[in-house]
Amino acid sequence: MSTARLASIPFDHLIAEMAALPIGSEDAFHLAVTELNPRLDSITASLWRAAERQTLGCFPAFSVDEAVAIRDDLWFGGNGEASVPLHTYLRRLAGQFLEARGATAVPAFARRSGMAGPSDREPRSVWARLAWRWLSFSLPPDLLLAALASNGSGPTEIELVTPTLARHLKDEEYGEIHLHIGAALEFPVVWASAVSAIADPGFKETAFESPGAGLDEGKNLAPWLLRAAIARYMLAAFLSRDRHAYNDFQHFMQVVVRPTVVSELGPVSLSSLILSLSDLREGRIEASGPAFSHLRGLYTQLLGGGFISTGFPKAIESAPSGDPVSVFFPGEQNAEMRLVAEGLRYLEQSPADRYFAVLF
């Protein structure tokens, strides 16, 4: 492995991007990836080709051999030739980068392929926090925290700095001088506000358009987010019930959602709901599908007028209650984490429910 570099790019940056690709990339979304196959079946191979293009294009300092070694270590984890379901992959990823210590998770160090390790004079905690910092740019920290909750409960926050440094900063006080007051919002607040705001009648389909943004420069972000928000609401409704009463998620849709939507919202709304879920399953929006305004109306109806009329909470500490799925997980500080944790548990118990897996 060559030590000559054309550019100084941290290994941790490439590792974070490679780790996020199966979960947070456009290609994984359009391919409907639910598992990673070490034998590189058609879906995994297509995902890898996309990852390879991104790796070689954005990380010119790394060779293909280095990228392959990092991919094999992260995606397949020495699992032989057995496929790795994404929920298993996420659990393993969380365990590699974080260590649960009661209500707090601490960044953990794990040696990677091609990486040097810390010397005797360098604490492992320093390397662990650097690796975690890069990963937190690629995946929402709450997603990894939720994956640590193997028994339904787990850490709710991450120790970003050592206790000694945290105490020093608190005692001496400090300011983030590169930010305006109130400008630093954590991702859970941004996410809860987004899935709430998209139900507002004034929210436009072009709201996320921006040069260079993903999903066709942001043109498709609002339509996809709206479909995802509708599916997320259905998944939360399913996970909050006694799942033993249904064979799988599709059975729940047939015996509970279908008759309820038809009786309360009408058959046209049911058709829009089914088409929006089909778009998500296929990873593409059909030109003949429901219009954005119609889907937004459906989402608003599903949430109920009372939720919309009250508006999003003004205080930051009350922001979690603004998440539409918090109605299914009352009393939870972070409904999104509960949703993810319950979803992972369900997939471990019902690995054959592909309809749920693709939407989730």
N, C-alpha and C positions, 0 to 999 in steps of 0.2 A: 504494500500500500504506500503510495507516494506521499511524501511529506511536503512536497512543493505545492504551494497554493497560489492561484491567480488572484484571489481575493480573500480577505479575512472574514469568513463567515462561520459563526459558532456551530459546532456539531449539534448543540442543543436546539438550534433553530431548525435545522433539517429534520431532526428527530421529532420535534413538535409538529411540523407540517406533515410528515409521514404518518404520525400517529393519528392525526385528525382526518386524513383523507377518506378512510372508510366510513366515517360518521358525518363529517361536516363539509364534504365537497359537492359541487354541482354534479360531477360525474357519478358519484355514489348515489345521489338522489335520482338521477335519470335512469340509472341502471337497476334501481330498486334492490340494492345490495342488502342481504340479510345474513350472509355468512361469507367467510374468506376461505378459499380452497387452496391448499398448498400445491396442488397439482395444476393450478391455474386453469380452472374451467373457463368457459366463455365470459362469464360475468367478472370473475376475479382478474382474468387476463386483460379485459377491457379497462378495468379500474387501474391495473398496473400500468398499462400503456399511457393512460392519462397522467398517472403519478410520475412516470418516467419523463414525459414531456415537461411537466412542471419542474421536476428536479433538475433536469439538464438546462432548462431555460432560466430558472431563478437561482440556481446554486451552481454556477460554473466552476467553482473550486473543487467540486466533488466528482468522482468518477462514477460510472455506471455500477462497477463492482461494489463500491462503497454503499451506493444507494440500495442495491440488492441485498447486501448484508444487513443493513438497517431495516429494510422491509421484512426480511425473513424473521429477524429477531422480534420486531414489534407485532407484525400481523399474525404470524403463525406460532411464535414462541416455542419452537421445538416440539410442536404437537404432532410430529410425524406426518402422515398423509391424511389425517382426519380433518374435516372441515371445522372451522371455528365460527360458531354463531356470533353475531355481533354483540348480543348481550353478554356472552362469555368474554369476548374481546374487551368490552368496556369494563367489566369487573376486573380483569387482569391488568388493564391499563391503569385503573385507579389504584390497585394494590402496588403497582410498580412505582408510582410517583407520589403516593401518599400513604401515611401510616396513621391509623386511627388511635387516638389517645383520649378516650372518654368523649367529651363533646367537641373536642378539637382534633383536627387532622394536621399532621406535621409532614412537610415535604421529605420524601425518602430517597436515598441514593440507590441506584441500580446501574451496574456496569453495562454499557452497550457495546455492540459489535463495532470494532474500529476505534473505540474511544480509549484514551488513556484514563487512568483512575487518579484519584487524589494522592498526592505524596504524603509522607509521614507528617509533614509540617502543615498540610492543608486539611482542615476538618471536612469530613464527609458532608456535614450539614450545609456547608457553603456550596458545594457542587449540587446538592439536592435542591437547594433554593433557587439556584440559577436554572436548573433543568425545569423546575416547576414554573418559574417565571415565564419561560418561553412557551410552555404548554398552555398556560393560562391565556396567552394571546391567540391560541388556535382553537381552544375548546372552552366553553363556559365552565368555570370552577364548580358551579352547582351540579353540573352533570356528573363530574367525577366524585363529588361528595355523596350524591345520591347512590352511586354505584358501590360505595363503601358500606352502605346500609344493607348488609346481607340478611339480617334477621328482622328487617322492618324498621330499625332505628340505627342511627349512627351519628357521626360528627356533623355539626351544623355550621362550622366555620373553620378556616384554615389559618394556621400560625404563619403569617407572612414574614415576620422578623423574629429574632430570638427574644425571649422574655427580657433579657438584660437590655437589649437595644430598645425594646418597646417601652420599658420603664424609663430609660434615659430620655427618649423622645417626649414622653408624657411629662416628665419633670421639667425638662428644659423648654418645652414647647417648640413648635415648628409650623411653618406655613408652606403650602404648595404654591409658590409665587408664579408659576407658569399657568395657573388656572384662575378664572374668575370665581368669586364666591358663589357656591352652590352649583358649580359646573361639573363637579366630579360625581357622577351618578354610577352606582354599581350596576352590573349587568342585570341582576334580578329585577331591579326597579325599571330599567329600560324595557325588558322583556314583558313584564306585567302591564306596563303602560301601552306597549305596542299591540298586544292581543286584545286590549280593551279599546284602544282608540280606533282600531280598524272597523269596529262596529258602528262608529259614529257616522250619521248620514252625510256629514261634510267631508269625510275622508275620501280623497280622490285616488283613482287607480294609478295616477302618475306621481304619487307622493314620494316615492323612493327613487325616482329617476335621477341618475348622477353619472357624469362621464367617467368611464373606467370601472364602474361598479359591476358586480357579478349579476348573473341572470339577465343578460342582454342590457348591460348598463343600467340595471335597476328597473327596466320597463316591466319585467315579469315578477318582480319581488312582491309587490302588493297582491297580485292575483294568486301567487303561490302561498303567501302568508295567510291570506283569507281562507284558502282551501285547507291549509294546515291547521288553522285555528278551529275550523269546523270539525275536522277529524279529531283534533285534540280534545274537544269538548265531548265528542262521542266516546272516545277512549276513557276519559275520566269518568263518565257516567257508568261505563261498563265496569271499570276497576273498583268503583266505590260500592258496588252491589255485591250480593252473595253470588260469586261466580260459579258456584257449584250448581246453581239453578239453570245454567246454560251449557250447551255442549262446547261452544266457542264464541268468539266475537260475532261472527256472521249469524249465528243462531240468536244472539241477543238483538242484533239489528232487525231480524225478521219478526221475533215475537214481542219485542218491546218498542223499538224505535219506529218501525214501519207503521203499526196501527196508531201510535200516539201522534206522529207527525201528520198522518192523513186526517185524523179526527180533529186535530187542533189547528193545523196550518194549511191542510189541503193537499191533494195529490200532486199539484205542480211543485210545491215545496219539497215533497218527497223525491220527485224526479231530480230536482236540482241537487239535493243532498247526495243521492246515489251517484250522479254524474261527477260531483266534486270529489268524492272518494275514489271514483274510478280514475280520474285525472291523476290523483296522487299515486295510486297503485301503478299506473302506467308510466309515470314520470313525464307526462306531456299533457299540454292543454289542447283539447280538441276545439277546432274553430267553430264547430256547431254546438258547443257547450253553453251553459248559462252565462249571461252577462255578469260583469263585476257588480253592477248595482243590484242585480237580483240576488246574487250570492250574499252580498252584504246585508240585504234585507232579511234573508234566511238566517244568517248568523245573529242578527239583532233579535229576530223572533225567538230563536233558540235560547238566547240569554234572558229574554224577558224584558219588557219595557221598564220595569222597576230598576233593574241593574243599570240600564243606560241613563235613565233620568237622574240617578244619584250622582253620576259622574265619577271620575277617578279621584281617589283620595288626595287631598292637598298636602298632607304631611308625609314626609319620607318614611317615617316609622309605620305608617298605615298603608304604604304602597302594596304590600302583599295581598291585602284584602281586595285590591282592585283587579286581581287576576280572576278572570271569569270562572276558572275551574275551582276556585277556593270554595264555591258552594258545595262541592262534592267532598271536600276535605276540611270541614270546619275546625277552627282552632289551630290549624297548622300555620306555622310562621312562614313557610315557603311551600305553597301548594305545588309548584313546579317540581321541587325535589321529591315530594310525596308521590306525585304522579309518576316520575321516572322510577323511583324505588319500587312502587307497586307494579309497574310495567315490567321491570326486570324480573321480579319474583314470578309474575304470571308466565313469562316466556320460559323460565326455568321449569315451571310446573307443566306447561303446555307447549312444548317446543314444536308441535305439529301445526299450530294455528298460524299459518303463513299470512293470512289476511291481516291479522293483528300485527304480526311482525313487520310487514311491509309498511303499514301506516305508522306504526310506532317508530 
